[in-house]
Amino acid sequence: MTRTSPDDAPADLLRQACTLVRLCGQDGLIAAVLLVVVGVGVIAQLAVVRPGIVQLVPLAALAIAYAGSAGFLVRSRMTLVAALSTARGNTGSPLDPGVPWRPFALDAALDARVRDGELRRLLAAAHRCSELSWRAVVWGMVTALAFVIWTMAMVTL
């Protein structure tokens, strides 16, 4: 993504934020799939083989990486939801997008300064969400690697 300047059009800011949110969703899906696959693999391994204490030690590293990835995934989602709810609240929009009525604040156009401020806040939140979801993917990969190492340890020990 490119840096924003005060001269950026609102449509450009919104386009950048939407692109980042889309990437955030894709990264979140990748991390979630990694976590599900590792979780199913661990449960399957534990169901088949009763590990000893030596075989459970690497499982602690796997659990820490799993928790880290899941934590980044949850924080990413919470960051995005909080930013959107704040923007909707500040602009007078209903907090539930399914509400069939228009609030009175939407009858007047937003001031350009307020609109640009809200768009920049949304863009900043989208950047943060994207960063957190990327960290979730990285920790998901670490989790998958730890799972492979743990599986090899289960076989050899």
N, C-alpha and C positions, 0 to 999 in steps of 0.2 A: 504494500500500500504506500501511497505517497503521503508526504506531510501536507497538512492543511495550512492555509493562510487565511487571513481575515477577508481576502477578496474571493474566496471560494463561494460558488453558488450553492444555495441550499440543496438543490437537486444533486450536486456532486457529493456533498456531505452525506446525504441520505443514501446515495448509491454506494459509497464506501462503507457506510455502516451496514447496509444490507449484505454486501459481499462478505464482510467480516463475520456477520451472524450466520450466513450460509456455511462458511468455512468452519465456524465454531460447531455448527450442527454436525457437519461431516466428521470432524475430529472427534466429537463426542460419541458419535455412533461407532467409529473405529475403536475407541477406548472401551466402550461398553461391550462390544463384541469380543475384544481381547479378554476382558474380565469374565465374561460369561463362559468362554471357552476354557480359561484357566480354572474357573470355579468348578465346572463340570468335570474337568480332568482330575482335579484334586479329589473331589468326592468319589470319582470312579476308582482312583488309585487307593484311597483309604478303604473303600468297600471290598476291594479284591485282596489287598495285602495289609496285614496288621503290622504296621511299622514299629520298630523298636525306638528307644530314646535317641540313638545315634542317627537314625533316619528322620527323626522329627526335627532335629536342629536346623537343617536347611529350610524346613517349612516355615520357620519363624521369619527368615529373610523374605520368603515369598509372601507371607502375610503382611509384612510391613510395606512391601512394594504394592501389593494389592490395595491396601488401605490408602496409601498415598495417591494412587491413580483414582480410586473411587472418591477420595476427598476433593481432588482437583476437578473431577467431573461434576460433583455436587456444587462446589463453589462457582464453577463456570455458569451453571444454570441459575443459581441464586443471584449472581451478579447481573445477569441479563434481565431476569424477572424484576429485580429491584429497580434497575434503571428504567425499564419500560413503565412500571407502575408509577414511579416518580414523575416521568414525563407526562403520562396520562393525567396524573393528579394536578400537575402544574399548569397544564393547558386546558383543564376543564373537561377532559374527555371522561367517559364512564370507565371505571376500573375494569368492568367486565365487558369485553368487546361484543358479547352476544346481546347486550341490552338493546331493546328495540326503540328507545327514545333518544332524542338529542338533548343534552343539557343546555341550559340557557347560555352558557359561556361560549358555545360553538356558533352562536348567531353572529357574533362579532369576529372580525378577522384578527388573527394574532398580530401583535406588534412584531416587526421584523427583527428587532433586537432580542425579544423573548424567544421567537422561533429559532433564530440562529444559536442562541445560548442553549436551548433544549437539544438542538441537533448536534451541537458540539459535545454536550454531555452524553448523548446517545452514542456518538462516535467513540468517545473515550471508553465508555462501558463496553462497546463492541470490541475495541482493542484489548481490553482487559479480559473479556470473555474468550477471545481468540487465544490469548496467551495462556490462560488457564486450561483451555481444552487441549492445546498443544502439549502442555505439561502432562495432562492426563494420558495422552497417547504415548509420550515418552515413558512414563511410569508403567503404562500398560505393556510396553515392549520389555521393560525391565522385569515385569512380573512374568511375562511369557518366557523370558530367558531363565529366570529363577525356577520356573516350573520345569523346564527342560533339564536343568541341573539337578533339581530335586528328583525327577523321574529317573535320571541316570544313577543317582545315589541310591534310590530304592532298588534298582536292578543289581547294582554291584555289591551292595552291602548285605 
